[in-house]
Amino acid sequence: MLTVVPWFSRQEWMDVYKAIFSDDINCWKEAKDTMLVWQARVNKLPIGIDVTLPLLEAKVLDADPTVENSVKSILLATAVQRFVSCIVKLPQTKYYQKQTMHDLARDIGLPMHLVDLRNEIIHGTGGWAGGQTIHKALETSYDWIKNYYWENEWKKMMQVMPEGYSLPLIPQDNWQKFLKLLKRYSTLVIPKSRMAEFNRKHLKRTSNDLKWALENMYAEDSQECIKALISHLLIPKAMPNLVQQLQS
């Protein structure tokens, strides 16, 4: 079963994972930009990525020497407050809705002092500002989400496709069958007045045949299948000369 995700491949996800938790601010910036692209592709990011993004943005900001400390403190506090408020909702159901935030945090192993700090940020007098408290809270939150989401997802991906694994080559006869289907599909999607009625009758069937062919060729990696579907089924509409290119 295929699952739609905002990244094009496992490798892209893994590259972002490594960059987020590296010691290089340039890697952080690249990871942040990629995650913003992911955010634009879907209505809702996976919760682990959604709560990591503001933490990463805060770390990039904190490393910028041109930003005043007072501004850093406020923006770091906002990132931590948002992180705690979002992450404790993970175990919530109708049954849990009457539990306190501390109870919810305990269910997922979130440090209690992060909840206390979150409450102080929202309701307190600002005693957390200007010191190391908020910086330590940011690092604690960063380490926690790494263990809770990123490392677990990494392990799952490694079970499916270990690092260094390469996909088997697609048999040449399967590839030729696919190209034949793609040529047919391209001919159908390119407007031709005399062929309009024929197109409507055969486009859906040809599209389905293409999809099945792709799924068979990319059976070892569903993420690559999604990428191929996008590349092969959507691009023809924007490339009226595709048939000529395929026949060349």
Secondary structure, 3 states (H helix, E strand, C coil): CCCCCCCCCHHHHHHHHHHHCCCCHHHHHHHHHHHHHHHHHCCCCCHHHHHHHHHHHHHHHHCCCCCCHHHHHHHHHHHHHHHHHHHCCCCCCCCCCCCCHHHHHHHHCCCHHHHHHHHHHHHCCCCCCCCCHHHHHHHHHHHHHHHHHHHHHHHHHHHHCCCCCCCCCCCHHHHHHHHHHHHHHHHHHCCCHHHHHHHHHHHHHHHHHHHHHHHHHCCCCHHHHHHHHHHHHHHHHHCCCHHHHHHC
